[in-house]
Amino acid sequence: MDSSKIIVKVQILNAFAENGKGGNPAGVVLNADELSDKNKLEISKKVGLSETAFVSKSKTADFKLDFFTPNKQIAHCGHATVATFSYLKQIGALKNDSSSKETIDGKRKIEIIGDLAFMEQLAPKYIDVSHKESVILKSLGLKKTDLISNAPIHLVNTGNSFILVPVKSNEILKNVIPDFDLISEVSDEFDLIGYYVFSTNTEYDATSRMFGPRYGILEESGTGMAAGPLACYLFDILKIKKKSFNIQQGNYMKEPSPSLIITNLRIEKGEIKDLMAGGKGILNRQLDIEISV
């Protein structure tokens, strides 16, 4: 083998698995301290999943995590965080049930409850995008009458920005026709990860779909960083006054991969202070990726 090549082991875990099945696959690379950002991007491209997490030593938290999509670095990734900490727990690398991660966007708490891993997200920020409603509807092949009445399309951020689009039924959700070029344009304008389209007409608190073409993700099966904003929206905008929400995703993809994301809000005096979003990570397989160094 050429001495300028190395083999990197990538664990593939399905995060947010529902009843032991489905979930959203993420790559996890341990001991990534010597890898450059260029190496990480090359590995993520070759792995070909929506996100891969790279774990290295941290001076400020238990672990440092860097997240890469196939085309760029991303500040946070819920499902890759759940995948990473589920795996660290499974291999005995976590000493207790409270942990932490350092990211390019600061430090976040991690909680392990049984075999579920939860990640801290921040209090929500809401941005009115009603002036873009017609473009957003067009980019999804929707009409104004497809939306839940008195439930505005909103940009919500608990660490990453998503535009939330509330539709009346699962049937409408299932039949969305995304225009990925137009979604990318809107995503660029608002610095979004993507759109989170959802229905509350479901056995869960919500069923959702995530489109993130700006990051090379046409549709994703489980997005923890979008489920957090959605739980906040359900609480603050739709006035569903619960502290815990179960959000399903991935059911209406071309190849369905149902995911279940559990979000727990921390409420003080009626206001969301922060939240934990998480689920279960199941080891799927291991890949050996060769890269140039």
C-alpha positions as CSV (number, residue, x, y, z in Angstrom):
1,M,0.0,0.0,0.0
2,D,1.2,3.5,-0.8
3,S,2.6,5.0,2.4
4,S,0.7,8.3,1.8
5,K,-2.6,6.4,2.2
6,I,-4.3,5.4,5.5
7,I,-7.3,3.2,6.3
8,V,-9.9,4.9,8.6
9,K,-12.5,2.8,10.4
10,V,-16.0,4.2,10.3
11,Q,-18.7,2.8,12.4
12,I,-22.2,3.2,10.9
13,L,-25.0,3.6,13.4
14,N,-28.7,4.1,12.9
15,A,-29.8,6.9,15.2
16,F,-33.4,7.4,16.3
17,A,-34.2,3.8,15.5
18,E,-37.9,3.1,16.1
19,N,-38.7,-0.3,17.7
20,G,-35.2,-1.5,16.8
21,K,-35.7,-0.7,13.0
22,G,-35.3,2.2,10.6
23,G,-33.5,5.3,11.9
24,N,-31.1,7.6,10.3
25,P,-27.6,6.2,9.6
26,A,-24.6,8.3,10.6
27,G,-20.9,7.6,10.4
28,V,-18.7,7.8,13.5
29,V,-14.9,8.0,13.5
30,L,-13.1,7.7,16.8
31,N,-9.6,9.0,17.6
32,A,-9.8,11.6,14.8
33,D,-7.2,14.0,16.4
34,E,-4.7,13.6,13.5
35,L,-7.2,14.0,10.7
36,S,-7.3,17.4,8.9
37,D,-10.6,19.1,7.9
38,K,-9.7,18.1,4.3
39,N,-9.3,14.4,5.4
40,K,-12.7,14.6,7.2
41,L,-14.4,16.0,4.2
42,E,-12.9,13.2,2.0
43,I,-14.0,10.5,4.4
44,S,-17.5,12.0,4.6
45,K,-17.8,12.0,0.8
46,K,-16.7,8.4,0.6
47,V,-19.0,7.3,3.4
48,G,-21.8,9.0,1.5
49,L,-24.2,9.5,4.4
50,S,-25.9,12.8,5.3
51,E,-23.4,13.3,8.2
52,T,-20.3,11.7,9.7
53,A,-19.1,12.6,13.2
54,F,-15.4,12.8,14.0
55,V,-14.5,12.3,17.7
56,S,-11.3,13.7,19.2
57,K,-9.9,14.8,22.6
58,S,-11.3,18.0,24.1
59,K,-9.9,20.3,26.8
60,T,-13.3,21.8,27.7
61,A,-15.7,18.8,27.4
62,D,-15.6,15.0,27.5
63,F,-15.2,14.7,23.7
64,K,-14.7,17.1,20.7
65,L,-17.1,16.3,17.8
66,D,-16.8,17.7,14.3
67,F,-19.6,17.0,11.9
68,F,-19.2,16.9,8.1
69,T,-21.8,16.3,5.4
70,P,-20.5,15.1,2.0
71,N,-19.9,18.8,0.9
72,K,-19.2,20.9,4.1
73,Q,-18.8,21.1,7.8
74,I,-21.9,21.7,9.9
75,A,-22.1,23.1,13.5
76,H,-24.3,20.5,15.0
77,C,-25.9,17.2,14.0
78,G,-28.5,15.6,16.3
79,H,-28.5,12.1,14.8
80,A,-24.7,11.9,14.5
81,T,-24.5,13.0,18.1
82,V,-27.0,10.3,19.2
83,A,-25.1,7.8,17.1
84,T,-21.7,8.8,18.6
85,F,-22.8,8.7,22.3
86,S,-24.8,5.5,21.8
87,Y,-21.7,3.9,20.4
88,L,-19.4,5.3,23.1
89,K,-21.8,3.9,25.7
90,Q,-21.9,0.5,24.0
91,I,-18.1,0.2,23.9
92,G,-17.7,1.3,27.5
93,A,-16.0,4.6,26.7
94,L,-18.6,6.6,28.7
95,K,-18.0,6.4,32.5
96,N,-21.4,7.8,33.6
97,D,-24.7,8.9,32.2
98,S,-23.9,12.6,32.0
99,S,-21.4,13.7,29.4
100,S,-20.6,16.7,27.1
101,K,-19.4,17.5,23.7
102,E,-17.4,20.4,22.3
103,T,-18.3,21.6,18.8
104,I,-17.4,24.6,16.6
105,D,-20.5,26.2,18.1
106,G,-19.6,25.7,21.8
107,K,-20.2,23.1,24.4
108,R,-23.4,21.1,24.9
109,K,-24.6,18.6,27.6
110,I,-25.3,15.0,26.7
111,E,-27.5,12.7,28.8
112,I,-27.8,8.9,28.6
113,I,-31.1,7.5,29.8
114,G,-31.0,3.7,29.5
115,D,-29.9,3.0,26.0
116,L,-31.1,6.4,24.7
117,A,-28.7,9.3,24.1
118,F,-30.0,12.9,24.4
119,M,-28.3,16.1,23.3
120,E,-28.8,19.6,24.6
121,Q,-30.2,22.3,22.4
122,L,-30.7,26.0,23.2
123,A,-33.8,28.1,23.8
124,P,-35.6,28.7,20.5
125,K,-35.2,31.9,18.4
126,Y,-38.1,32.6,16.0
127,I,-37.9,34.6,12.8
128,D,-40.9,35.6,10.8
129,V,-40.6,34.5,7.1
130,S,-44.2,35.2,6.1
131,H,-42.9,37.6,3.3
132,K,-41.5,34.5,1.7
133,E,-44.5,32.3,2.1
134,S,-45.5,32.1,-1.6
135,V,-41.9,31.0,-2.6
136,I,-41.7,28.5,0.2
137,L,-45.1,27.0,-0.8
138,K,-44.0,26.9,-4.4
139,S,-40.8,25.1,-3.5
140,L,-42.8,22.3,-2.0
141,G,-45.6,22.1,-4.5
142,L,-48.1,23.3,-1.8
143,K,-51.1,25.7,-1.7
144,K,-51.9,28.1,1.1
145,T,-55.0,25.9,1.8
146,D,-52.7,22.9,2.5
147,L,-51.4,24.7,5.7
148,I,-52.8,24.4,9.2
149,S,-54.8,27.6,9.7
150,N,-53.4,30.1,12.2
151,A,-50.1,28.2,12.1
152,P,-47.5,30.4,10.3
153,I,-44.5,29.1,8.5
154,H,-41.6,30.1,10.8
155,L,-37.9,29.9,10.9
156,V,-36.8,28.4,14.2
157,N,-33.3,28.0,15.6
158,T,-32.2,26.0,18.7
159,G,-28.6,25.7,17.4
160,N,-29.3,25.3,13.6
161,S,-31.9,27.1,11.5
162,F,-34.8,25.3,9.9
163,I,-38.0,26.7,8.2
164,L,-41.0,24.8,9.7
165,V,-44.0,24.3,7.4
166,P,-47.2,23.0,9.2
167,V,-49.5,21.0,6.8
168,K,-53.0,19.8,7.5
169,S,-52.6,16.1,7.0
170,N,-50.2,13.2,6.5
171,E,-51.7,12.8,3.0
172,I,-50.5,16.3,2.1
173,L,-47.1,15.6,3.8
174,K,-46.7,12.4,1.8
175,N,-47.5,14.2,-1.5
176,V,-45.1,17.1,-1.1
177,I,-43.1,17.7,-4.4
178,P,-39.9,19.4,-3.4
179,D,-38.1,21.7,-5.9
180,F,-34.6,21.3,-4.5
181,D,-33.1,24.2,-6.5
182,L,-35.7,26.6,-5.0
183,I,-35.3,25.1,-1.5
184,S,-31.6,25.6,-1.8
185,E,-32.1,29.3,-2.8
186,V,-34.3,29.9,0.2
187,S,-31.9,28.0,2.4
188,D,-29.0,30.2,1.2
189,E,-30.9,33.3,1.9
190,F,-31.7,32.4,5.5
191,D,-28.6,30.3,6.2
192,L,-30.8,27.2,6.8
193,I,-29.9,23.5,7.2
194,G,-33.3,23.0,5.4
195,Y,-37.0,22.7,5.7
196,Y,-38.9,20.7,8.3
197,V,-42.5,20.0,6.9
198,F,-44.8,18.4,9.5
199,S,-48.3,17.3,10.3
200,T,-49.9,16.9,13.7
201,N,-52.7,14.7,12.3
202,T,-50.8,11.5,13.4
203,E,-50.5,9.0,16.2
204,Y,-47.3,10.8,17.3
205,D,-47.1,14.4,18.4
206,A,-46.0,15.1,14.8
207,T,-44.8,13.3,11.7
208,S,-42.2,15.2,9.6
209,R,-40.0,15.3,6.5
210,M,-36.7,17.2,6.3
211,F,-35.3,18.5,3.0
212,G,-31.7,19.9,3.1
213,P,-30.4,20.1,-0.4
214,R,-28.1,23.0,0.5
215,Y,-26.0,20.5,2.5
216,G,-26.4,17.7,-0.1
217,I,-29.2,16.1,1.8
218,L,-32.3,15.7,-0.5
219,E,-34.3,14.1,2.3
220,E,-33.2,12.8,5.7
221,S,-34.9,10.1,7.9
222,G,-34.2,11.6,11.3
223,T,-33.1,15.1,12.2
224,G,-32.6,15.8,15.9
225,M,-31.6,19.4,15.3
226,A,-35.0,20.0,13.5
227,A,-37.1,18.0,16.0
228,G,-36.0,20.4,18.7
229,P,-37.3,23.5,16.9
230,L,-40.5,21.6,16.1
231,A,-41.1,20.7,19.7
232,C,-40.7,24.4,20.6
233,Y,-43.1,25.4,17.8
234,L,-45.7,22.9,19.0
235,F,-45.4,24.4,22.5
236,D,-45.1,28.1,21.7
237,I,-47.0,28.6,18.5
238,L,-49.6,25.7,18.5
239,K,-49.9,26.0,22.3
240,I,-49.6,22.3,23.0
241,K,-48.5,22.6,26.6
242,K,-46.5,19.4,27.1
243,K,-42.9,19.0,28.1
244,S,-42.2,15.9,26.0
245,F,-42.9,15.4,22.3
246,N,-42.5,12.3,20.2
247,I,-41.6,13.2,16.6
248,Q,-41.6,10.6,13.8
249,Q,-39.7,11.2,10.6
250,G,-38.6,9.2,7.5
251,N,-41.9,7.5,6.9
252,Y,-42.6,9.1,3.5
253,M,-39.2,8.8,1.9
254,K,-38.8,6.9,-1.3
255,E,-37.2,4.2,0.8
256,P,-39.0,4.6,4.2
257,S,-36.8,4.5,7.3
258,P,-39.0,5.5,10.2
259,S,-37.2,7.3,13.0
260,L,-38.5,8.3,16.4
261,I,-37.0,11.5,18.0
262,I,-37.9,12.2,21.6
263,T,-37.7,15.9,22.7
264,N,-37.9,17.0,26.3
265,L,-38.4,20.7,27.0
266,R,-37.2,22.5,30.1
267,I,-39.8,25.1,31.0
268,E,-39.5,27.8,33.5
269,K,-42.3,30.3,34.2
270,G,-44.0,29.1,30.9
271,E,-40.9,29.7,28.8
272,I,-38.6,27.2,27.1
273,K,-35.1,27.5,28.6
274,D,-33.5,24.7,26.7
275,L,-34.3,21.2,25.6
276,M,-32.9,17.7,25.1
277,A,-33.5,15.7,21.9
278,G,-32.5,12.1,21.5
279,G,-33.2,8.5,20.7
280,K,-31.6,5.2,20.3
281,G,-28.5,4.4,18.2
282,I,-28.0,0.9,16.8
283,L,-24.7,-0.3,15.4
284,N,-25.3,-1.2,11.7
285,R,-21.9,-2.0,10.2
286,Q,-18.3,-0.9,9.9
287,L,-16.6,0.6,6.8
288,D,-12.9,0.8,6.1
289,I,-12.2,4.0,4.1
290,E,-8.9,4.6,2.4
291,I,-7.8,8.3,2.2
292,S,-4.7,10.1,1.1
293,V,-2.7,12.0,3.8
